[in-house]
Amino acid sequence: MDALRAIEAIQRFTSDVVLDDYLSNEILQAAIERKFEILGEALKQAADQNPDLARSIPDLRAIIGTRNRIIHSYDAVDQLILWDAVSHDLYPLKASLEAIIRPDCGDRSNSTAH
């Protein structure tokens, strides 16, 4: 759930934000970095508890690696790479996490209206 909450926060923070705005906003960059740290750590802990998680989340090791780079090489964080992840990778990751956490939410075809 922590990983999913981090993704949802990143999506809220970047709603209606374009790249130039992101690159000129140090506070927003710091907030996004922090949420990526939480995301990576949450997925690392989940993978430690359930090694099969890597099959459900193909980029799991890359996500954890991103967290490690932010934490340990903070002076070399490439904001363009983070922005690319925000723009292209978070929605599919969120869908994968929701399928794992809430497997019944994706299939509403069996429900009956009353």
Rosetta silent file (secondary structure, phi, psi, omega in degrees, C-alpha in Angstrom):
SEQUENCE: MDALRAIEAIQRFTSDVVLDDYLSNEILQAAIERKFEILGEALKQAADQNPDLARSIPDLRAIIGTRNRIIHSYDAVDQLILWDAVSHDLYPLKASLEAIIRPDCGDRSNSTAH
SCORE:     score description
SCORE:     0.000 S_00000001
   1 L     0.000  -34.362  179.032    0.000    0.000    0.000 S_00000001
   2 H   -61.562  -40.581  178.689    2.885    2.392    0.687 S_00000001
   3 H   -63.450  -44.265  179.441    4.103    1.991   -2.892 S_00000001
   4 H   -63.900  -41.802  177.358    0.623    2.644   -4.251 S_00000001
   5 H   -63.166  -37.835  178.468    0.226    5.708   -2.030 S_00000001
   6 H   -64.114  -42.647  177.766    3.591    7.052   -3.233 S_00000001
   7 H   -62.292  -45.727 -179.728    2.508    6.678   -6.861 S_00000001
   8 H   -61.684  -37.374  177.154   -0.799    8.404   -6.157 S_00000001
   9 H   -65.737  -44.977  178.046    1.050   11.283   -4.469 S_00000001
  10 H   -58.882  -42.542  179.469    3.407   11.665   -7.429 S_00000001
  11 H   -64.456  -39.193  176.614    0.417   11.733   -9.757 S_00000001
  12 H   -65.173  -45.744 -177.118   -1.266   14.412   -7.626 S_00000001
  13 H   -62.450  -32.548 -173.985    1.921   16.474   -7.414 S_00000001
  14 H  -103.614    4.186  177.043    2.485   16.382  -11.176 S_00000001
  15 L   -59.843  128.811  179.666   -1.069   16.795  -12.349 S_00000001
  16 L    64.214   22.574  177.499   -1.114   19.613  -14.916 S_00000001
  17 L  -107.199  134.417  175.623    2.682   20.058  -14.628 S_00000001
  18 L  -103.340  165.342 -174.892    4.851   20.185  -17.742 S_00000001
  19 H   -53.077  -47.504 -178.294    8.547   19.354  -17.917 S_00000001
  20 H   -59.557  -39.735  177.512    9.750   22.975  -17.852 S_00000001
  21 H   -64.351  -43.011  179.656    7.699   23.660  -14.722 S_00000001
  22 H   -61.670  -46.698 -177.165    9.071   20.538  -13.076 S_00000001
  23 H   -67.052  -23.559 -179.734   12.687   21.402  -13.917 S_00000001
  24 L   -96.777    4.747 -175.961   12.328   24.911  -12.515 S_00000001
  25 L  -119.129   94.948 -177.025   10.671   23.811   -9.254 S_00000001
  26 H   -62.166  -35.481  179.513   13.185   22.545   -6.709 S_00000001
  27 H   -66.741  -43.714  178.285   10.495   21.825   -4.121 S_00000001
  28 H   -63.374  -42.405  177.820    8.515   19.675   -6.555 S_00000001
  29 H   -59.504  -44.330  179.773   11.676   17.800   -7.546 S_00000001
  30 H   -63.212  -39.838  179.242   12.457   17.103   -3.888 S_00000001
  31 H   -65.473  -42.596  179.168    8.913   15.870   -3.282 S_00000001
  32 H   -65.285  -44.440  177.533    9.037   13.552   -6.294 S_00000001
  33 H   -57.255  -45.329 -179.577   12.431   12.216   -5.253 S_00000001
  34 H   -60.901  -43.265  179.777   11.106   11.480   -1.766 S_00000001
  35 H   -67.362  -33.947  174.412    8.102    9.603   -3.128 S_00000001
  36 H   -67.201  -35.506  175.138   10.372    7.574   -5.410 S_00000001
  37 H   -60.779  -46.930  179.841   12.460    6.719   -2.343 S_00000001
  38 H   -63.665  -45.005  179.257    9.338    5.495   -0.550 S_00000001
  39 H   -57.006  -50.595 -178.793    8.154    3.623   -3.636 S_00000001
  40 H   -64.266  -41.470 -179.972   11.472    1.830   -4.071 S_00000001
  41 H   -67.707  -41.770  178.558   11.832    0.984   -0.390 S_00000001
  42 H   -61.981  -42.932  179.210    8.272   -0.324   -0.130 S_00000001
  43 H   -70.283  -33.570  176.353    8.768   -2.542   -3.173 S_00000001
  44 H   -62.581  -47.790 -179.808   12.157   -3.722   -1.872 S_00000001
  45 H   -64.271  -40.331  178.505   10.614   -4.787    1.427 S_00000001
  46 H   -63.921  -40.974  179.555    7.692   -6.443   -0.350 S_00000001
  47 H   -68.191  -34.395  176.534   10.081   -8.329   -2.661 S_00000001
  48 H   -63.217  -36.755  179.732   12.156   -9.453    0.322 S_00000001
  49 H   -80.028  -30.798 -177.572    8.991  -10.941    1.835 S_00000001
  50 L  -139.134   89.195 -178.261    7.683  -12.324   -1.462 S_00000001
  51 L   -59.058  -22.098  178.638   10.358  -13.024   -4.104 S_00000001
  52 L   -69.496  -10.381 -179.454    7.630  -13.972   -6.619 S_00000001
  53 H   -59.206  -29.873 -178.994    6.661  -10.296   -6.769 S_00000001
  54 H   -61.301  -26.907  177.371    9.259   -9.772   -9.509 S_00000001
  55 H   -72.439  -30.595 -179.525    7.078  -11.794  -11.881 S_00000001
  56 H   -84.283  -23.954 -179.102    4.146   -9.433  -11.323 S_00000001
  57 L  -126.224   92.551 -173.519    6.255   -6.282  -11.572 S_00000001
  58 L   -57.304  -34.453 -176.953    8.736   -6.690  -14.450 S_00000001
  59 L   -95.531   21.356 -174.723   10.732   -3.529  -13.650 S_00000001
  60 H   -53.634  -49.532 -177.369   10.945   -4.227   -9.927 S_00000001
  61 H   -65.375  -35.832  177.987   14.759   -4.276   -9.749 S_00000001
  62 H   -66.800  -38.254  178.870   15.019   -1.063  -11.805 S_00000001
  63 H   -64.954  -45.155  178.227   12.577    0.686   -9.471 S_00000001
  64 H   -63.810  -39.086  177.703   14.572   -0.406   -6.435 S_00000001
  65 H   -63.233  -36.816  177.042   17.753    0.680   -8.226 S_00000001
  66 H   -63.087  -43.112  177.221   16.281    4.129   -8.828 S_00000001
  67 H   -59.461  -44.079 -179.075   15.582    4.436   -5.117 S_00000001
  68 H   -64.000  -39.992  178.212   19.165    3.432   -4.346 S_00000001
  69 H   -64.901  -40.306  179.465   20.571    6.009   -6.766 S_00000001
  70 H   -64.223  -44.297 -177.282   18.454    8.764   -5.226 S_00000001
  71 H   -69.439  -48.344 -169.880   19.521    7.812   -1.703 S_00000001
  72 H   -95.548  -20.332  179.086   23.202    7.106   -2.296 S_00000001
  73 L  -127.044   48.183 -174.005   24.030    9.335   -5.275 S_00000001
  74 H   -54.852  -29.061 -178.196   21.758   12.243   -4.495 S_00000001
  75 H   -79.144   -5.576 -178.498   24.119   14.674   -6.216 S_00000001
  76 H  -120.342   21.921  179.907   23.794   12.786   -9.501 S_00000001
  77 L   -70.860  126.667  179.057   20.016   12.433   -9.745 S_00000001
  78 L   -94.300  107.796 -176.841   18.904   13.031  -13.317 S_00000001
  79 H   -64.275  -27.539  177.749   15.596   14.858  -13.157 S_00000001
  80 H   -66.976  -36.437  177.066   14.878   14.019  -16.801 S_00000001
  81 H   -67.433  -42.723  177.929   14.980   10.309  -15.964 S_00000001
  82 H   -63.228  -43.017  179.801   12.620   10.819  -13.035 S_00000001
  83 H   -62.401  -39.678  177.199   10.283   12.890  -15.201 S_00000001
  84 H   -61.446  -41.230  177.366   10.318   10.172  -17.846 S_00000001
  85 H   -64.277  -41.642  177.331    9.361    7.627  -15.184 S_00000001
  86 H   -60.944  -44.615 -174.502    6.558    9.903  -13.976 S_00000001
  87 H   -74.211  -31.615 -170.971    5.312   10.400  -17.523 S_00000001
  88 H  -121.197  -25.426 -170.204    5.562    6.837  -18.817 S_00000001
  89 H  -105.284  -23.189 -173.219    6.072    4.266  -16.083 S_00000001
  90 H   -70.733  -38.805 -178.954    3.846    5.128  -13.141 S_00000001
  91 H   -63.420  -47.015  176.879    0.458    4.349  -14.686 S_00000001
  92 H   -64.795  -37.358  178.080    1.402    0.791  -15.710 S_00000001
  93 H   -64.410  -42.368  178.403    3.127    0.237  -12.356 S_00000001
  94 H   -60.508  -43.129  178.537    0.062    1.501  -10.527 S_00000001
  95 H   -61.955  -41.583  178.124   -2.133   -0.888  -12.498 S_00000001
  96 H   -62.915  -44.453  179.757    0.171   -3.792  -11.636 S_00000001
  97 H   -65.229  -41.579  178.255    0.145   -2.902   -7.948 S_00000001
  98 H   -62.850  -37.407  178.234   -3.620   -2.498   -7.890 S_00000001
  99 H   -65.051  -33.026  178.778   -3.999   -5.923   -9.516 S_00000001
 100 H   -77.536  -46.339 -174.272   -1.832   -7.419   -6.761 S_00000001
 101 H   -76.694  -42.048 -177.079   -3.342   -5.512   -3.838 S_00000001
 102 L  -126.304   69.693 -173.374   -6.957   -5.413   -5.008 S_00000001
 103 L   -61.461  -25.575 -178.260   -7.314   -8.275   -7.492 S_00000001
 104 L   -83.763  -10.929 -177.592  -11.114   -8.106   -7.526 S_00000001
 105 L   -72.671  -27.138 -176.243  -11.253   -4.386   -8.425 S_00000001
 106 L   -77.827  -20.740 -175.456  -10.257   -4.893  -12.024 S_00000001
 107 L  -116.615   98.767  178.781  -13.089   -7.257  -12.930 S_00000001
 108 L  -101.375    2.756 -174.715  -16.529   -5.771  -12.455 S_00000001
 109 L   -69.571  -21.335  179.937  -18.134   -7.865  -15.215 S_00000001
 110 L   -89.071   -7.397 -179.315  -19.402  -10.453  -12.733 S_00000001
 111 L   -81.504  149.416 -177.954  -21.184   -7.958  -10.530 S_00000001
 112 L  -113.482  132.998  177.711  -24.916   -7.559  -10.812 S_00000001
 113 L   -77.563  139.659  178.472  -26.761   -4.250  -10.525 S_00000001
 114 L  -116.444    0.000    0.000  -29.643   -4.181   -8.037 S_00000001
